[in-house]
Amino acid sequence: MTVRAAVLPAIGSPLEITEIDLPDPGPGQVRVRLAAAGVCHSDLSLSNGTLRVPVPAVLGHEGAGTVVAVGDGVTHLAPGDGVVLNWAPSCGTCPACTLGEVWLCANALNGAADVHAHRSRDGAELYPGLNVAAFAQETVVSASCALPAPPGVPLTDAALLGYAVLTGYGAVHHSARVRPGETVAVFGVGGVGLAALQSARIAGASRIIAVDVSPQKEELARAAGATDYVLASDDTPREIRARTAKQGVDVAVECVGRAVTIRTAWESTRRGGRTTVVGIGGKDQQVTFNALELFHWGRTLSGCVYGNSNPEHDLPVLADHVRSGRLDLTALVTEHIALDGIPAAFENMSAGKGGRALVVF
């Protein structure tokens, strides 16, 4: 069957909207008609080579839709079921999975190396980006990549639960483990940052400081739960300490992935504070510390993959927050676009002019 998709022809090349030939689902696979897919900075990291994937590829790792066909052996899903795509399914048997750290599964991205479809015009093999190839009208994925959509949440909203919300929520609740009454600073008010701000509010943080380079994001940040807004500068750690009785925050969540931002987040925490790095930076982003300051400050710096989340367990929890009104998904999207609008959205994101977008099919 032929469908339209956004294809990355080569690393560093613009995305192309083109026809692809998508096969029927094989054993253990399902075919999904997309309702919506999120355009996230991680897709930009894939396209510019910060994260390596086989190319040419259909990108898109955050989406939701409806099952239209299932392959042999699939018994937990049927045509008509709503699903949220899970780009990093756990195998359950590798060392990380047996330790319960499913977000570090060694085999999660094995499917990204499999041929996903063929480009209609020349028959070129296409790969599925981060397993799920959500930038298309329809996709075929492993059944383990399709989680039942939570009831009571529209599929267009549920698309955001598969990555941005899980990552921001998990960074606060699983990695940093914010406790009621603690103070939190979130660096970077994009989709993940907005989810982290809301999650800090849900966790009962007493003061939530949003930090970003753009003054235009203050309104969104405060609507998400920020009590303070700080424009990023060389004085950011000093300003944050001034707002926290000269101590610094208990927890900093870095959602940018730049060396200077990681260092600033670390310096903005109190002695014994915790910094969780969510942003994906390149190998050229080197962060340095001296031995004495590591001893003296007693701070913790930790990485965070996919929010250290278990999607199967966390998705129902997030859905409950959405249904209760504690979590607002509309705040995570700055614009809605159609499939044809993805290349322009990427150009804006690359130039720093635009934030996240939601592709509605």
ABEGO torsion letter per residue (X at the ends): XBBBBBBBABBGBBBBBBBBBBBBBBBGBBBBBBABBBBBAAAAAAAAGABBBBOBBBBEABBBBBBABBBBGBAABBBGBBBBBBABBBAGABAAAAAGBAAABAAAAAAAABBABBBAAAGBBBBAEBGAGABBABBBBBAAABBBBBBGBBAAAAAAAAAAAAAAAAAAAAAAGBBBGBBBBBBEBBAAAAAAAAAAAAAGBABBBBBBABAAAAAAAAAAGBABBBBBBAAAAAAAAAAAGGAEBABBBBAAGBAAAAAAAAAABBBGBBBBBABBBBAABBBBBBAAAAAAAGBBBBBBBGGGBBAAAAAAAAAAAAAAGABBAAAABABBBBAAAAAAAAAAAAAGABBBBBBBX
